[in-house]
Amino acid sequence: MPTANINGVDLFYEVTGDGPPVILHHGYTGSHDGWAGVVPLLSRRFRTIVMDARGAGDSGRPGDGYTIPQYAADIIGMADHLGLDRFTYVGHSMGGVIGMELGLEYPQRLEKLVLVAPAPADGIDVPPSYRERAVALRARGDRETLFRERKALSARERPDEAHMRSVERALSVSDGHYDDSWDAMVDYHRGDDLTRISTPTLVIAGAADGLLPSNLKDFQRLPNATLHVFSRVSHGIPYEVPEAFTEVLVDFLDNSVVTAATLQAALMASARS
């Protein structure tokens, strides 16, 4: 199991394929397992890198560092370890917030940015009872309830084994990852700063995801972005529809941002030539 010591923590990573580098990062309490259906397809043309955040998956479990800026610094540290001056970053859920931070603080390192069902740039806002119930389920290791709820909230069929593996991964994260990462997403309020991200960006959302309204709001604040919304797909886009997701991702990597404004600019340029 390959690991690299990044900022004092042993982080799991795996590299598959050759070509332009793409780093894939999971969401809150997730792991690289969520990209299992994407990696074989994407790595046909791209150097595909998956990694686990500190405190999650197969990475080390330090006592601190569970903040969005530190997670972003860990991405940069992994890129440095792999000798990548520039790369495309693809982040799911909490990984999407990390992507926003990368776009704001490390734009010189990014070729393109892909935000997949990202947590809100204005911070997570849920009733306290929601969080209290989640903490209680984790504390008693209620796998049956967690499995049933994950399965019910997935808009597409997945094998039961895949749902249970994601439950086990979620239960295995460090207390710091579970508690501090949540607080970091609640306290993240950089929505107004998104207007400063000039990196070509793709926002991918699920029409059946509760985060869709915030995803659309954040997309509208990005000055150089395009959007794809999957019908009948919920929060787990990369593992609910891995083939369709990879097709959209590769199309963006090949063609970058295409909007009415870019088409109009191309039309004007052709008229002048």
C-alpha positions as CSV (number, residue, x, y, z in Angstrom):
1,M,0.0,0.0,0.0
2,P,1.8,3.1,-1.2
3,T,2.0,6.1,1.2
4,A,3.9,9.4,1.2
5,N,4.7,11.4,4.3
6,I,3.1,14.7,3.6
7,N,3.2,17.5,6.1
8,G,4.1,14.9,8.8
9,V,1.3,12.4,8.0
10,D,1.4,9.2,6.0
11,L,-1.1,9.7,3.2
12,F,-2.3,6.8,1.0
13,Y,-2.1,7.4,-2.8
14,E,-2.2,5.3,-5.9
15,V,-1.2,6.3,-9.5
16,T,-2.7,4.6,-12.5
17,G,-2.0,5.3,-16.2
18,D,0.0,7.9,-18.1
19,G,-0.8,11.3,-19.6
20,P,-1.8,14.7,-18.1
21,P,-2.1,14.3,-14.3
22,V,-5.5,14.3,-12.5
23,I,-5.8,14.1,-8.7
24,L,-9.1,12.7,-7.4
25,H,-10.1,13.5,-3.8
26,H,-13.0,12.0,-1.9
27,G,-15.5,13.6,0.4
28,Y,-16.2,13.7,4.1
29,T,-15.6,10.3,5.8
30,G,-15.0,8.8,2.4
31,S,-12.0,7.2,0.8
32,H,-10.4,6.5,-2.6
33,D,-12.9,3.6,-2.9
34,G,-15.4,6.0,-4.3
35,W,-13.4,6.4,-7.5
36,A,-13.1,2.7,-8.2
37,G,-15.4,2.8,-11.2
38,V,-13.8,6.0,-12.6
39,V,-10.1,5.1,-12.4
40,P,-10.0,2.3,-15.0
41,L,-11.8,4.5,-17.5
42,L,-9.9,7.8,-16.8
43,S,-6.5,6.2,-16.7
44,R,-6.7,5.1,-20.3
45,R,-5.7,8.7,-21.2
46,F,-4.7,10.4,-18.0
47,R,-2.2,9.9,-15.1
48,T,-4.9,9.2,-12.5
49,I,-4.0,9.8,-8.9
50,V,-6.3,8.9,-6.0
51,M,-5.5,9.7,-2.4
52,D,-7.0,9.5,1.1
53,A,-7.2,12.5,3.3
54,R,-5.6,12.6,6.7
55,G,-7.7,10.6,9.2
56,A,-9.6,8.7,6.5
57,G,-9.3,5.6,4.3
58,D,-5.9,4.1,4.4
59,S,-4.1,7.3,5.5
60,G,-2.6,8.0,8.9
61,R,-4.7,9.4,11.7
62,P,-3.0,12.4,13.3
63,G,-4.5,14.3,16.2
64,D,-4.9,17.6,14.3
65,G,-4.9,19.3,11.0
66,Y,-8.5,18.7,9.9
67,T,-9.1,22.0,8.3
68,I,-9.8,23.0,4.7
69,P,-6.5,25.0,4.4
70,Q,-4.6,22.0,5.7
71,Y,-6.3,19.6,3.4
72,A,-5.5,21.9,0.5
73,A,-1.9,22.0,1.6
74,D,-1.8,18.2,1.7
75,I,-2.9,18.1,-1.9
76,I,-0.1,20.4,-2.8
77,G,2.3,18.3,-0.8
78,M,1.2,15.2,-2.6
79,A,1.6,16.9,-6.0
80,D,5.1,18.0,-4.9
81,H,5.9,14.4,-3.9
82,L,4.8,13.2,-7.3
83,G,6.8,15.9,-9.1
84,L,3.7,17.7,-10.5
85,D,4.1,21.4,-11.2
86,R,0.5,21.6,-12.5
87,F,-2.4,19.2,-12.4
88,T,-6.2,19.0,-12.7
89,Y,-8.0,18.6,-9.4
90,V,-11.3,16.7,-9.0
91,G,-12.9,16.9,-5.6
92,H,-16.2,15.3,-4.4
93,S,-18.3,16.9,-1.6
94,M,-15.8,18.0,1.0
95,G,-13.2,17.5,-1.6
96,G,-15.0,20.1,-3.6
97,V,-14.6,22.7,-0.9
98,I,-10.9,21.7,-0.8
99,G,-10.9,22.4,-4.5
100,M,-12.3,25.9,-3.9
101,E,-9.5,26.5,-1.5
102,L,-7.0,25.3,-4.1
103,G,-8.5,27.6,-6.7
104,L,-8.2,30.6,-4.3
105,E,-4.8,29.9,-2.7
106,Y,-2.9,27.8,-5.3
107,P,-4.2,28.8,-8.7
108,Q,-0.7,28.6,-10.2
109,R,-0.7,24.9,-9.6
110,L,-4.0,24.1,-11.3
111,E,-4.7,23.3,-15.0
112,K,-8.4,22.7,-14.4
113,L,-10.7,22.4,-11.5
114,V,-13.7,20.0,-11.1
115,L,-16.1,20.4,-8.2
116,V,-18.3,17.4,-7.9
117,A,-21.4,17.9,-5.7
118,P,-19.3,20.3,-3.5
119,A,-20.3,21.2,0.0
120,P,-21.5,24.8,0.1
121,A,-19.0,27.6,-0.2
122,D,-21.1,29.5,2.3
123,G,-20.9,26.7,4.9
124,I,-23.1,23.7,5.7
125,D,-26.3,24.7,7.4
126,V,-28.4,21.9,8.9
127,P,-30.5,21.6,12.0
128,P,-28.5,20.7,15.1
129,S,-30.7,17.6,15.5
130,Y,-29.4,16.2,12.2
131,R,-25.8,16.4,13.4
132,E,-26.7,15.0,16.8
133,R,-28.4,12.0,15.3
134,A,-25.4,11.3,13.0
135,V,-23.0,11.5,15.9
136,A,-25.2,9.1,17.9
137,L,-25.3,6.6,15.1
138,R,-21.5,6.7,14.8
139,A,-21.0,6.4,18.5
140,R,-23.0,3.2,18.8
141,G,-21.7,1.8,15.4
142,D,-25.2,1.3,14.1
143,R,-24.2,-0.2,10.8
144,E,-27.7,-1.5,10.0
145,T,-29.2,2.0,10.1
146,L,-26.3,3.6,8.3
147,F,-26.5,1.0,5.6
148,R,-30.3,1.3,5.2
149,E,-30.1,5.1,4.9
150,R,-27.2,5.2,2.5
151,K,-29.0,2.8,0.2
152,A,-32.3,4.7,0.4
153,L,-30.6,8.0,-0.4
154,S,-28.9,6.7,-3.5
155,A,-30.9,7.4,-6.6
156,R,-29.2,4.6,-8.6
157,E,-28.8,1.0,-7.7
158,R,-25.5,-0.1,-6.1
159,P,-24.5,-3.5,-4.8
160,D,-25.2,-3.9,-1.1
161,E,-21.5,-4.7,-0.6
162,A,-20.5,-1.3,-1.9
163,H,-22.9,0.5,0.5
164,M,-21.6,-1.5,3.4
165,R,-18.0,-0.8,2.5
166,S,-18.7,2.9,2.5
167,V,-20.3,2.6,5.9
168,E,-17.3,0.8,7.3
169,R,-15.0,3.4,5.8
170,A,-17.1,6.2,7.4
171,L,-17.0,4.5,10.8
172,S,-13.2,4.0,10.6
173,V,-12.3,7.7,10.2
174,S,-10.5,9.4,13.1
175,D,-12.4,11.4,15.6
176,G,-10.5,14.5,14.4
177,H,-11.6,13.8,10.8
178,Y,-15.2,13.2,11.8
179,D,-15.6,16.2,14.2
180,D,-13.2,18.8,13.0
181,S,-13.8,18.3,9.3
182,W,-17.5,18.8,9.9
183,D,-16.9,22.0,11.8
184,A,-14.5,23.2,9.1
185,M,-17.3,22.8,6.5
186,V,-19.8,24.6,8.7
187,D,-17.4,27.5,9.3
188,Y,-16.2,27.8,5.6
189,H,-17.5,31.1,4.3
190,R,-15.7,32.0,1.1
191,G,-18.6,32.1,-1.3
192,D,-18.0,35.8,-2.2
193,D,-14.4,34.9,-3.0
194,L,-15.4,32.4,-5.7
195,T,-15.4,35.3,-8.1
196,R,-11.6,35.3,-7.9
197,I,-11.2,31.8,-9.2
198,S,-10.0,32.1,-12.8
199,T,-9.0,28.5,-13.3
200,P,-11.3,26.7,-15.9
201,T,-13.8,25.0,-13.7
202,L,-16.5,22.4,-14.1
203,V,-19.3,22.0,-11.5
204,I,-21.0,18.6,-11.6
205,A,-24.2,18.2,-9.6
206,G,-27.0,15.7,-9.1
207,A,-30.6,16.7,-9.6
208,A,-31.6,14.4,-6.7
209,D,-29.0,15.8,-4.3
210,G,-30.0,18.1,-1.5
211,L,-26.9,20.2,-2.3
212,L,-28.1,21.1,-5.8
213,P,-29.3,24.6,-4.8
214,S,-26.0,25.6,-3.2
215,N,-24.1,24.0,-6.2
216,L,-26.0,26.2,-8.6
217,K,-25.5,29.2,-6.5
218,D,-21.7,28.6,-6.3
219,F,-21.5,27.9,-10.0
220,Q,-23.1,31.3,-10.8
221,R,-20.3,33.0,-8.8
222,L,-17.5,31.3,-10.7
223,P,-16.3,33.5,-13.6
224,N,-14.8,30.8,-15.8
225,A,-17.0,27.8,-15.2
226,T,-19.4,25.4,-16.9
227,L,-22.0,23.1,-15.4
228,H,-23.3,19.6,-15.8
229,V,-26.4,18.3,-13.8
230,F,-27.2,14.6,-13.9
231,S,-30.8,13.6,-13.8
232,R,-31.9,10.9,-11.3
233,V,-28.5,11.0,-9.5
234,S,-28.0,12.0,-5.9
235,H,-24.9,12.9,-4.0
236,G,-22.6,10.0,-4.9
237,I,-22.2,10.9,-8.5
238,P,-18.8,9.3,-9.1
239,Y,-20.0,5.9,-7.9
240,E,-23.7,6.1,-8.9
241,V,-22.9,6.8,-12.6
242,P,-19.1,6.3,-13.0
243,E,-19.2,5.8,-16.8
244,A,-21.3,8.8,-17.5
245,F,-19.4,10.8,-15.0
246,T,-16.1,9.9,-16.6
247,E,-17.4,10.8,-20.1
248,V,-18.4,14.3,-18.8
249,L,-15.0,14.7,-17.1
250,V,-13.0,13.7,-20.1
251,D,-15.0,16.0,-22.3
252,F,-14.2,18.9,-20.0
253,L,-10.5,18.0,-19.9
254,D,-10.4,17.9,-23.7
255,N,-12.5,21.1,-24.4
256,S,-12.3,23.2,-21.2
257,V,-15.1,25.7,-20.5
258,V,-17.6,26.2,-23.3
259,T,-20.4,28.7,-22.7
260,A,-22.6,31.1,-24.7
261,A,-20.0,33.7,-23.9
262,T,-17.1,31.6,-25.3
263,L,-19.1,30.7,-28.4
264,Q,-19.9,34.4,-29.0
265,A,-16.2,35.3,-28.6
266,A,-15.3,32.7,-31.1
267,L,-17.9,34.0,-33.5
268,M,-16.6,37.6,-33.2
269,A,-13.0,36.4,-33.7
270,S,-13.9,34.5,-36.9
271,A,-15.8,37.5,-38.2
272,R,-12.6,39.7,-37.8
273,S,-10.4,37.2,-39.5
